[in-house]
Amino acid sequence: MKFRASSAPAEPVHRNSGRLIVICGLPGSGKTTLAKCLEESLGSVRPSPDE
């Protein structure tokens, strides 16, 4: 599965500033799959209203 990243943030991300990743797309486009991959690779928390 291939994913395309959006453009770089307008402001540089500062160390210890935290990170919020918002994923949107059509039904069945792989949003939850991508979120699970990011959760595993980044060690992040994934709040998910759809599960």
mmCIF file as Biopython writes it, N, C-alpha, C and O atoms, coordinates in Angstrom:
data_model
#
loop_
_atom_site.group_PDB
_atom_site.id
_atom_site.type_symbol
_atom_site.label_atom_id
_atom_site.label_alt_id
_atom_site.label_comp_id
_atom_site.label_asym_id
_atom_site.label_entity_id
_atom_site.label_seq_id
_atom_site.pdbx_PDB_ins_code
_atom_site.Cartn_x
_atom_site.Cartn_y
_atom_site.Cartn_z
_atom_site.occupancy
_atom_site.B_iso_or_equiv
_atom_site.auth_seq_id
_atom_site.auth_asym_id
_atom_site.pdbx_PDB_model_num
ATOM 1   N N  . MET A ? 1  ? 0.842   -1.166 0.000  1.0 0.0 1  A 1 
ATOM 2   C CA . MET A ? 1  ? 0.000   0.000  0.000  1.0 0.0 1  A 1 
ATOM 3   C C  . MET A ? 1  ? 0.892   1.236  0.000  1.0 0.0 1  A 1 
ATOM 4   O O  . MET A ? 1  ? 1.835   1.318  0.788  1.0 0.0 1  A 1 
ATOM 5   N N  . LYS A ? 2  ? 0.610   2.183  -0.862 1.0 0.0 2  A 1 
ATOM 6   C CA . LYS A ? 2  ? 1.404   3.406  -0.936 1.0 0.0 2  A 1 
ATOM 7   C C  . LYS A ? 2  ? 0.585   4.571  -0.404 1.0 0.0 2  A 1 
ATOM 8   O O  . LYS A ? 2  ? -0.621  4.658  -0.630 1.0 0.0 2  A 1 
ATOM 9   N N  . PHE A ? 3  ? 1.267   5.466  0.310  1.0 0.0 3  A 1 
ATOM 10  C CA . PHE A ? 3  ? 0.623   6.651  0.852  1.0 0.0 3  A 1 
ATOM 11  C C  . PHE A ? 3  ? 1.394   7.873  0.398  1.0 0.0 3  A 1 
ATOM 12  O O  . PHE A ? 3  ? 2.612   7.818  0.227  1.0 0.0 3  A 1 
ATOM 13  N N  . ARG A ? 4  ? 0.709   8.944  0.209  1.0 0.0 4  A 1 
ATOM 14  C CA . ARG A ? 4  ? 1.326   10.181 -0.235 1.0 0.0 4  A 1 
ATOM 15  C C  . ARG A ? 4  ? 1.251   11.190 0.901  1.0 0.0 4  A 1 
ATOM 16  O O  . ARG A ? 4  ? 0.174   11.441 1.442  1.0 0.0 4  A 1 
ATOM 17  N N  . ALA A ? 5  ? 2.387   11.766 1.261  1.0 0.0 5  A 1 
ATOM 18  C CA . ALA A ? 5  ? 2.425   12.757 2.338  1.0 0.0 5  A 1 
ATOM 19  C C  . ALA A ? 5  ? 2.051   14.126 1.790  1.0 0.0 5  A 1 
ATOM 20  O O  . ALA A ? 5  ? 2.293   14.430 0.621  1.0 0.0 5  A 1 
ATOM 21  N N  . SER A ? 6  ? 1.461   14.947 2.648  1.0 0.0 6  A 1 
ATOM 22  C CA . SER A ? 6  ? 1.131   16.308 2.242  1.0 0.0 6  A 1 
ATOM 23  C C  . SER A ? 6  ? 2.387   17.166 2.289  1.0 0.0 6  A 1 
ATOM 24  O O  . SER A ? 6  ? 3.453   16.679 2.665  1.0 0.0 6  A 1 
ATOM 25  N N  . SER A ? 7  ? 2.276   18.420 1.917  1.0 0.0 7  A 1 
ATOM 26  C CA . SER A ? 7  ? 3.428   19.314 1.903  1.0 0.0 7  A 1 
ATOM 27  C C  . SER A ? 7  ? 3.951   19.566 3.311  1.0 0.0 7  A 1 
ATOM 28  O O  . SER A ? 7  ? 3.255   19.312 4.294  1.0 0.0 7  A 1 
ATOM 29  N N  . ALA A ? 8  ? 5.161   20.060 3.403  1.0 0.0 8  A 1 
ATOM 30  C CA . ALA A ? 8  ? 5.804   20.323 4.697  1.0 0.0 8  A 1 
ATOM 31  C C  . ALA A ? 8  ? 5.026   21.386 5.469  1.0 0.0 8  A 1 
ATOM 32  O O  . ALA A ? 8  ? 4.379   22.241 4.864  1.0 0.0 8  A 1 
ATOM 33  N N  . PRO A ? 9  ? 5.084   21.339 6.806  1.0 0.0 9  A 1 
ATOM 34  C CA . PRO A ? 9  ? 4.376   22.351 7.601  1.0 0.0 9  A 1 
ATOM 35  C C  . PRO A ? 9  ? 4.927   23.748 7.332  1.0 0.0 9  A 1 
ATOM 36  O O  . PRO A ? 9  ? 6.103   23.903 7.004  1.0 0.0 9  A 1 
ATOM 37  N N  . ALA A ? 10 ? 4.085   24.751 7.469  1.0 0.0 10 A 1 
ATOM 38  C CA . ALA A ? 10 ? 4.491   26.132 7.218  1.0 0.0 10 A 1 
ATOM 39  C C  . ALA A ? 10 ? 5.528   26.602 8.229  1.0 0.0 10 A 1 
ATOM 40  O O  . ALA A ? 10 ? 6.416   27.383 7.887  1.0 0.0 10 A 1 
ATOM 41  N N  . GLU A ? 11 ? 5.427   26.139 9.457  1.0 0.0 11 A 1 
ATOM 42  C CA . GLU A ? 11 ? 6.369   26.511 10.511 1.0 0.0 11 A 1 
ATOM 43  C C  . GLU A ? 11 ? 7.162   25.271 10.901 1.0 0.0 11 A 1 
ATOM 44  O O  . GLU A ? 11 ? 6.619   24.166 10.901 1.0 0.0 11 A 1 
ATOM 45  N N  . PRO A ? 12 ? 8.445   25.439 11.235 1.0 0.0 12 A 1 
ATOM 46  C CA . PRO A ? 12 ? 9.223   24.269 11.651 1.0 0.0 12 A 1 
ATOM 47  C C  . PRO A ? 12 ? 8.673   23.664 12.936 1.0 0.0 12 A 1 
ATOM 48  O O  . PRO A ? 12 ? 8.187   24.377 13.813 1.0 0.0 12 A 1 
ATOM 49  N N  . VAL A ? 13 ? 8.756   22.349 13.036 1.0 0.0 13 A 1 
ATOM 50  C CA . VAL A ? 13 ? 8.305   21.662 14.244 1.0 0.0 13 A 1 
ATOM 51  C C  . VAL A ? 13 ? 9.434   21.714 15.257 1.0 0.0 13 A 1 
ATOM 52  O O  . VAL A ? 13 ? 10.560  21.315 14.962 1.0 0.0 13 A 1 
ATOM 53  N N  . HIS A ? 14 ? 9.133   22.204 16.450 1.0 0.0 14 A 1 
ATOM 54  C CA . HIS A ? 14 ? 10.150  22.324 17.487 1.0 0.0 14 A 1 
ATOM 55  C C  . HIS A ? 14 ? 10.186  21.058 18.325 1.0 0.0 14 A 1 
ATOM 56  O O  . HIS A ? 14 ? 9.166   20.400 18.528 1.0 0.0 14 A 1 
ATOM 57  N N  . ARG A ? 15 ? 11.355  20.736 18.798 1.0 0.0 15 A 1 
ATOM 58  C CA . ARG A ? 15 ? 11.524  19.561 19.648 1.0 0.0 15 A 1 
ATOM 59  C C  . ARG A ? 15 ? 10.625  19.675 20.868 1.0 0.0 15 A 1 
ATOM 60  O O  . ARG A ? 15 ? 10.486  20.758 21.437 1.0 0.0 15 A 1 
ATOM 61  N N  . ASN A ? 16 ? 10.020  18.579 21.272 1.0 0.0 16 A 1 
ATOM 62  C CA . ASN A ? 16 ? 9.126   18.508 22.430 1.0 0.0 16 A 1 
ATOM 63  C C  . ASN A ? 16 ? 7.844   19.316 22.260 1.0 0.0 16 A 1 
ATOM 64  O O  . ASN A ? 16 ? 7.156   19.589 23.244 1.0 0.0 16 A 1 
ATOM 65  N N  . SER A ? 17 ? 7.514   19.700 21.038 1.0 0.0 17 A 1 
ATOM 66  C CA . SER A ? 17 ? 6.298   20.481 20.823 1.0 0.0 17 A 1 
ATOM 67  C C  . SER A ? 17 ? 5.074   19.596 20.616 1.0 0.0 17 A 1 
ATOM 68  O O  . SER A ? 17 ? 3.949   20.097 20.587 1.0 0.0 17 A 1 
ATOM 69  N N  . GLY A ? 18 ? 5.279   18.287 20.473 1.0 0.0 18 A 1 
ATOM 70  C CA . GLY A ? 18 ? 4.158   17.390 20.223 1.0 0.0 18 A 1 
ATOM 71  C C  . GLY A ? 18 ? 3.831   17.347 18.748 1.0 0.0 18 A 1 
ATOM 72  O O  . GLY A ? 18 ? 4.395   18.090 17.945 1.0 0.0 18 A 1 
ATOM 73  N N  . ARG A ? 19 ? 2.917   16.472 18.409 1.0 0.0 19 A 1 
ATOM 74  C CA . ARG A ? 19 ? 2.575   16.303 17.001 1.0 0.0 19 A 1 
ATOM 75  C C  . ARG A ? 19 ? 1.127   15.845 16.914 1.0 0.0 19 A 1 
ATOM 76  O O  . ARG A ? 19 ? 0.701   14.958 17.653 1.0 0.0 19 A 1 
ATOM 77  N N  . LEU A ? 20 ? 0.396   16.441 16.029 1.0 0.0 20 A 1 
ATOM 78  C CA . LEU A ? 20 ? -0.975  16.030 15.762 1.0 0.0 20 A 1 
ATOM 79  C C  . LEU A ? 20 ? -1.050  15.678 14.281 1.0 0.0 20 A 1 
ATOM 80  O O  . LEU A ? 20 ? -0.748  16.499 13.415 1.0 0.0 20 A 1 
ATOM 81  N N  . ILE A ? 21 ? -1.452  14.464 14.012 1.0 0.0 21 A 1 
ATOM 82  C CA . ILE A ? 21 ? -1.596  14.024 12.626 1.0 0.0 21 A 1 
ATOM 83  C C  . ILE A ? 21 ? -3.078  13.785 12.380 1.0 0.0 21 A 1 
ATOM 84  O O  . ILE A ? 21 ? -3.708  12.986 13.073 1.0 0.0 21 A 1 
ATOM 85  N N  . VAL A ? 22 ? -3.626  14.471 11.404 1.0 0.0 22 A 1 
ATOM 86  C CA . VAL A ? 22 ? -5.040  14.331 11.055 1.0 0.0 22 A 1 
ATOM 87  C C  . VAL A ? 22 ? -5.109  13.595 9.722  1.0 0.0 22 A 1 
ATOM 88  O O  . VAL A ? 22 ? -4.459  13.978 8.749  1.0 0.0 22 A 1 
ATOM 89  N N  . ILE A ? 23 ? -5.899  12.548 9.698  1.0 0.0 23 A 1 
ATOM 90  C CA . ILE A ? 23 ? -6.043  11.742 8.487  1.0 0.0 23 A 1 
ATOM 91  C C  . ILE A ? 23 ? -7.491  11.845 8.022  1.0 0.0 23 A 1 
ATOM 92  O O  . ILE A ? 23 ? -8.417  11.624 8.802  1.0 0.0 23 A 1 
ATOM 93  N N  . CYS A ? 24 ? -7.679  12.179 6.759  1.0 0.0 24 A 1 
ATOM 94  C CA . CYS A ? 24 ? -9.042  12.235 6.228  1.0 0.0 24 A 1 
ATOM 95  C C  . CYS A ? 24 ? -9.046  11.596 4.842  1.0 0.0 24 A 1 
ATOM 96  O O  . CYS A ? 24 ? -8.017  11.529 4.170  1.0 0.0 24 A 1 
ATOM 97  N N  . GLY A ? 25 ? -10.190 11.143 4.438  1.0 0.0 25 A 1 
ATOM 98  C CA . GLY A ? 25 ? -10.305 10.522 3.126  1.0 0.0 25 A 1 
ATOM 99  C C  . GLY A ? 25 ? -11.642 9.826  2.968  1.0 0.0 25 A 1 
ATOM 100 O O  . GLY A ? 25 ? -12.457 9.792  3.890  1.0 0.0 25 A 1 
ATOM 101 N N  . LEU A ? 26 ? -11.847 9.286  1.811  1.0 0.0 26 A 1 
ATOM 102 C CA . LEU A ? 26 ? -13.093 8.592  1.495  1.0 0.0 26 A 1 
ATOM 103 C C  . LEU A ? 26 ? -13.181 7.268  2.242  1.0 0.0 26 A 1 
ATOM 104 O O  . LEU A ? 26 ? -12.158 6.719  2.649  1.0 0.0 26 A 1 
ATOM 105 N N  . PRO A ? 27 ? -14.398 6.747  2.427  1.0 0.0 27 A 1 
ATOM 106 C CA . PRO A ? 27 ? -14.554 5.440  3.065  1.0 0.0 27 A 1 
ATOM 107 C C  . PRO A ? 27 ? -13.778 4.366  2.290  1.0 0.0 27 A 1 
ATOM 108 O O  . PRO A ? 27 ? -13.806 4.322  1.061  1.0 0.0 27 A 1 
ATOM 109 N N  . GLY A ? 28 ? -13.093 3.513  3.035  1.0 0.0 28 A 1 
ATOM 110 C CA . GLY A ? 28 ? -12.353 2.424  2.406  1.0 0.0 28 A 1 
ATOM 111 C C  . GLY A ? 28 ? -11.026 2.817  1.788  1.0 0.0 28 A 1 
ATOM 112 O O  . GLY A ? 28 ? -10.416 2.014  1.081  1.0 0.0 28 A 1 
ATOM 113 N N  . SER A ? 29 ? -10.562 4.043  2.039  1.0 0.0 29 A 1 
ATOM 114 C CA . SER A ? 29 ? -9.319  4.508  1.410  1.0 0.0 29 A 1 
ATOM 115 C C  . SER A ? 29 ? -8.063  4.152  2.199  1.0 0.0 29 A 1 
ATOM 116 O O  . SER A ? 29 ? -6.954  4.415  1.736  1.0 0.0 29 A 1 
ATOM 117 N N  . GLY A ? 30 ? -8.219  3.551  3.397  1.0 0.0 30 A 1 
ATOM 118 C CA . GLY A ? 30 ? -7.054  3.116  4.161  1.0 0.0 30 A 1 
ATOM 119 C C  . GLY A ? 30 ? -6.666  4.010  5.315  1.0 0.0 30 A 1 
ATOM 120 O O  . GLY A ? 30 ? -5.538  3.930  5.802  1.0 0.0 30 A 1 
ATOM 121 N N  . LYS A ? 31 ? -7.569  4.858  5.764  1.0 0.0 31 A 1 
ATOM 122 C CA . LYS A ? 31 ? -7.261  5.787  6.867  1.0 0.0 31 A 1 
ATOM 123 C C  . LYS A ? 31 ? -6.901  5.048  8.150  1.0 0.0 31 A 1 
ATOM 124 O O  . LYS A ? 31 ? -5.904  5.377  8.793  1.0 0.0 31 A 1 
ATOM 125 N N  . THR A ? 32 ? -7.693  4.063  8.525  1.0 0.0 32 A 1 
ATOM 126 C CA . THR A ? 32 ? -7.435  3.319  9.759  1.0 0.0 32 A 1 
ATOM 127 C C  . THR A ? 32 ? -6.158  2.504  9.631  1.0 0.0 32 A 1 
ATOM 128 O O  . THR A ? 32 ? -5.387  2.415  10.586 1.0 0.0 32 A 1 
ATOM 129 N N  . THR A ? 33 ? -5.924  1.916  8.479  1.0 0.0 33 A 1 
ATOM 130 C CA . THR A ? 33 ? -4.694  1.157  8.251  1.0 0.0 33 A 1 
ATOM 131 C C  . THR A ? 33 ? -3.477  2.059  8.401  1.0 0.0 33 A 1 
ATOM 132 O O  . THR A ? 33 ? -2.502  1.685  9.053  1.0 0.0 33 A 1 
ATOM 133 N N  . LEU A ? 34 ? -3.529  3.234  7.807  1.0 0.0 34 A 1 
ATOM 134 C CA . LEU A ? 34 ? -2.435  4.194  7.932  1.0 0.0 34 A 1 
ATOM 135 C C  . LEU A ? 34 ? -2.256  4.615  9.383  1.0 0.0 34 A 1 
ATOM 136 O O  . LEU A ? 34 ? -1.128  4.687  9.872  1.0 0.0 34 A 1 
ATOM 137 N N  . ALA A ? 35 ? -3.356  4.895  10.077 1.0 0.0 35 A 1 
ATOM 138 C CA . ALA A ? 35 ? -3.283  5.317  11.477 1.0 0.0 35 A 1 
ATOM 139 C C  . ALA A ? 35 ? -2.648  4.237  12.344 1.0 0.0 35 A 1 
ATOM 140 O O  . ALA A ? 35 ? -1.853  4.543  13.232 1.0 0.0 35 A 1 
ATOM 141 N N  . LYS A ? 36 ? -2.990  2.982  12.094 1.0 0.0 36 A 1 
ATOM 142 C CA . LYS A ? 36 ? -2.395  1.875  12.860 1.0 0.0 36 A 1 
ATOM 143 C C  . LYS A ? 36 ? -0.904  1.755  12.579 1.0 0.0 36 A 1 
ATOM 144 O O  . LYS A ? 36 ? -0.125  1.497  13.497 1.0 0.0 36 A 1 
ATOM 145 N N  . CYS A ? 37 ? -0.496  1.937  11.335 1.0 0.0 37 A 1 
ATOM 146 C CA . CYS A ? 37 ? 0.932   1.900  10.986 1.0 0.0 37 A 1 
ATOM 147 C C  . CYS A ? 37 ? 1.687   3.037  11.663 1.0 0.0 37 A 1 
ATOM 148 O O  . CYS A ? 37 ? 2.781   2.830  12.190 1.0 0.0 37 A 1 
ATOM 149 N N  . LEU A ? 38 ? 1.116   4.225  11.653 1.0 0.0 38 A 1 
ATOM 150 C CA . LEU A ? 38 ? 1.751   5.368  12.311 1.0 0.0 38 A 1 
ATOM 151 C C  . LEU A ? 38 ? 1.828   5.155  13.812 1.0 0.0 38 A 1 
ATOM 152 O O  . LEU A ? 38 ? 2.837   5.479  14.438 1.0 0.0 38 A 1 
ATOM 153 N N  . GLU A ? 39 ? 0.768   4.612  14.390 1.0 0.0 39 A 1 
ATOM 154 C CA . GLU A ? 39 ? 0.744   4.344  15.827 1.0 0.0 39 A 1 
ATOM 155 C C  . GLU A ? 39 ? 1.883   3.394  16.203 1.0 0.0 39 A 1 
ATOM 156 O O  . GLU A ? 39 ? 2.581   3.612  17.193 1.0 0.0 39 A 1 
ATOM 157 N N  . GLU A ? 40 ? 2.060   2.360  15.420 1.0 0.0 40 A 1 
ATOM 158 C CA . GLU A ? 40 ? 3.101   1.372  15.702 1.0 0.0 40 A 1 
ATOM 159 C C  . GLU A ? 40 ? 4.500   1.945  15.481 1.0 0.0 40 A 1 
ATOM 160 O O  . GLU A ? 40 ? 5.384   1.751  16.316 1.0 0.0 40 A 1 
ATOM 161 N N  . SER A ? 41 ? 4.711   2.639  14.379 1.0 0.0 41 A 1 
ATOM 162 C CA . SER A ? 41 ? 6.052   3.126  14.052 1.0 0.0 41 A 1 
ATOM 163 C C  . SER A ? 41 ? 6.474   4.330  14.889 1.0 0.0 41 A 1 
ATOM 164 O O  . SER A ? 41 ? 7.661   4.502  15.165 1.0 0.0 41 A 1 
ATOM 165 N N  . LEU A ? 42 ? 5.517   5.165  15.295 1.0 0.0 42 A 1 
ATOM 166 C CA . LEU A ? 42 ? 5.851   6.358  16.077 1.0 0.0 42 A 1 
ATOM 167 C C  . LEU A ? 42 ? 5.652   6.163  17.575 1.0 0.0 42 A 1 
ATOM 168 O O  . LEU A ? 42 ? 6.073   7.000  18.373 1.0 0.0 42 A 1 
ATOM 169 N N  . GLY A ? 43 ? 5.013   5.063  17.958 1.0 0.0 43 A 1 
ATOM 170 C CA . GLY A ? 43 ? 4.717   4.851  19.374 1.0 0.0 43 A 1 
ATOM 171 C C  . GLY A ? 43 ? 3.740   5.886  19.893 1.0 0.0 43 A 1 
ATOM 172 O O  . GLY A ? 43 ? 3.882   6.382  21.011 1.0 0.0 43 A 1 
ATOM 173 N N  . SER A ? 44 ? 2.756   6.207  19.088 1.0 0.0 44 A 1 
ATOM 174 C CA . SER A ? 44 ? 1.816   7.275  19.431 1.0 0.0 44 A 1 
ATOM 175 C C  . SER A ? 44 ? 0.491   6.725  19.962 1.0 0.0 44 A 1 
ATOM 176 O O  . SER A ? 44 ? 0.277   5.514  20.022 1.0 0.0 44 A 1 
ATOM 177 N N  . VAL A ? 45 ? -0.376  7.639  20.338 1.0 0.0 45 A 1 
ATOM 178 C CA . VAL A ? 45 ? -1.723  7.301  20.796 1.0 0.0 45 A 1 
ATOM 179 C C  . VAL A ? 45 ? -2.669  7.579  19.641 1.0 0.0 45 A 1 
ATOM 180 O O  . VAL A ? 45 ? -2.536  8.590  18.952 1.0 0.0 45 A 1 
ATOM 181 N N  . ARG A ? 46 ? -3.626  6.678  19.429 1.0 0.0 46 A 1 
ATOM 182 C CA . ARG A ? 46 ? -4.557  6.836  18.310 1.0 0.0 46 A 1 
ATOM 183 C C  . ARG A ? 46 ? -5.987  6.868  18.825 1.0 0.0 46 A 1 
ATOM 184 O O  . ARG A ? 46 ? -6.622  5.822  18.962 1.0 0.0 46 A 1 
ATOM 185 N N  . PRO A ? 47 ? -6.499  8.062  19.112 1.0 0.0 47 A 1 
ATOM 186 C CA . PRO A ? 47 ? -7.916  8.130  19.478 1.0 0.0 47 A 1 
ATOM 187 C C  . PRO A ? 47 ? -8.743  7.888  18.218 1.0 0.0 47 A 1 
ATOM 188 O O  . PRO A ? 47 ? -8.513  8.527  17.191 1.0 0.0 47 A 1 
ATOM 189 N N  . SER A ? 48 ? -9.692  6.978  18.294 1.0 0.0 48 A 1 
ATOM 190 C CA . SER A ? 48 ? -10.434 6.619  17.100 1.0 0.0 48 A 1 
ATOM 191 C C  . SER A ? 48 ? -11.914 6.443  17.412 1.0 0.0 48 A 1 
ATOM 192 O O  . SER A ? 48 ? -12.289 5.480  18.081 1.0 0.0 48 A 1 
ATOM 193 N N  . PRO A ? 49 ? -12.752 7.345  16.944 1.0 0.0 49 A 1 
ATOM 194 C CA . PRO A ? 49 ? -14.187 7.216  17.197 1.0 0.0 49 A 1 
ATOM 195 C C  . PRO A ? 49 ? -14.842 6.116  16.367 1.0 0.0 49 A 1 
ATOM 196 O O  . PRO A ? 49 ? -15.965 5.714  16.672 1.0 0.0 49 A 1 
ATOM 197 N N  . ASP A ? 50 ? -14.174 5.620  15.328 1.0 0.0 50 A 1 
ATOM 198 C CA . ASP A ? 50 ? -14.806 4.634  14.455 1.0 0.0 50 A 1 
ATOM 199 C C  . ASP A ? 50 ? -14.569 3.188  14.877 1.0 0.0 50 A 1 
ATOM 200 O O  . ASP A ? 50 ? -15.007 2.277  14.174 1.0 0.0 50 A 1 
ATOM 201 N N  . GLU A ? 51 ? -13.899 2.947  15.987 1.0 0.0 51 A 1 
ATOM 202 C CA . GLU A ? 51 ? -13.653 1.564  16.430 1.0 0.0 51 A 1 
ATOM 203 C C  . GLU A ? 51 ? -14.171 1.348  17.822 1.0 0.0 51 A 1 
ATOM 204 O O  . GLU A ? 51 ? -14.054 0.247  18.360 1.0 0.0 51 A 1 
#
